Amino acid sequence: MVQRIIENFYVDSIDSEKITEEGIRAMLHTLDPHSTYSDKEETKELTTPLNGNFSGIGIQFNMLNDTLYVLQTIAGGPSEKVGIVAGDRILSAGDSIISGVNRKNNSVMSILRGPKGTEVDLKVLRKNIPEPITFRVKRDDIPVFSVDASFMINDSTGFIRLTRFSESTEKEMKKAINDLKAKGMRNLILDLEGNGGGYMNAAIEVAGMFLGKHDNVVSTKSEYRNRSNSFDASGDPIFPDGRLVIMVDQFSASASEILSGAVQDHDRGVIVGRRTFGKGLVQQPFPLPDGSMVRLTISRYYTPSGRLIQKPYTKGDTEDYDADIYNRIKSGELSSADSIHFDESLKTYTLKNHRTVYGGGGIMPDRFVPIDTTSYSNYYRDMVAKGVLNKFAITYVDNHRKELKKQYHTEEDFINKFEITQPMISELLELGNKEGVEYSETDFEKSRNVIITVIKGLIARDIFNNGSYYHVVNSLNPIFNQAVDIISDPRTYSLLLNEPQNQ
């Protein structure tokens, strides 16, 4: 009614569609921080990473000085099939110029992606070939992976980094675990740092790989009509007995909290890191005819012991809610566990060993690990912000790809033998100067190890795969180092779970 009055009597012409969208957003804003509206394009961006694939040309790329560099081609994908290789520069796609135009990654992706089966002519410049080469690529379904890294840390301990919970997560996790078991894995570190969640069912499926059959994973409850549902693990676990450590931080949310909360409540593994985000509201998507979508909160998540995952919020006040991470930094929470205070009325106990745990604000790890800023400096921050480290790594690999491939046949060879030399450091500092980063010897020496390690990781990623990056840089991560210490010491692991020491 109000919209009709505006449309018929307002003094100027109006955009009815925009007014409708703003009205929907305003209504949802009064409810809770996670009930949202997304237009057609926003909906597509939200759902693509969770659907497990999209249609495109099948490359990993990076933009450097307004030039698209191919980092890797997806194995068996459209670009690999026509002969595009790592190091190629894509100048244009169809009628769209890419090189020399200041484009952001999202803009480039919208050019390269398209409906399955459609063709696009790519003009490609290849090193040591003076004239551009034109490749006709037929777009196809490209997988979006959940498992970002999977490798053995030592003879008995495996590492898996899970970045999202999507349609393909169960299949990917099963493959990763079975592949590592074939290499001798008896213990597992699962990295959920920065994992903002995804599909609840994917979290339940992963939990079922570690918990007993029919163990409860999560419950959802709603005050409206007193609705509640309970979701249990199904099938036989594929990793039921080995030591399990899960890494989390303040950005681990939603499905990550379902999984880590279930593992903690059943005393199945040790949670290491910092208190998780605290996103325990369940959204149901309601697609609209124009391709837009309303995601409405319909219930709340509870862990098997009955803990509420959701942190406190005030209806209609998203500003304070959005500032939560900043407030944690300001209060000192990320540096000291003593700064974290829980509501005693929300205290409960784990199901097997009866350890004390708290609800109402994410998952508190069994071993708190503070942020380590001792090696970080303003110089390192500025080098990262200006993209200097990434630019240096891309250029270095571009100039030495053949020699690197010839010298280092495997990832292990590279990790064990490759070193950042002093001439490379000098080139890096010179590049930083060109990019406007003022050199500070004190800051550089403070951050030397971090800078050298990150560059080595970036080079490894370019030559091998994305997981190679984490294989190199994990040594910088105090949460990872604590996880390795705990999983390598049966006594410490058992004490954290309050289990009697095995004799």
Beta strands, then each sheet from edge to edge (+ up, - down):
strand 1: 36-38
strand 2: 53-56
strand 3: 59-64
strand 4: 67-73
strand 5: 89-93
strand 6: 96-97
strand 7: 119-125
strand 8: 133-138
strand 9: 140-143
strand 10: 147-152
strand 11: 157-162
strand 12: 187-191
strand 13: 216-222
strand 14: 227-232
strand 15: 244-248
strand 16: 270-273
strand 17: 281-287
strand 18: 293-302
strand 19: 347-349
strand 20: 356-358
strand 21: 367-368
sheet 1: 1+ 18- 13+ 14-
sheet 2: 1+ 18- 17+
sheet 3: 2+ 9-
sheet 4: 3+ 4- 5+ 6-
sheet 5: 3+ 4- 5+ 7- 8+
sheet 6: 10+ 11- 12- 15- 16- 21-
sheet 7: 19+ 20-
end
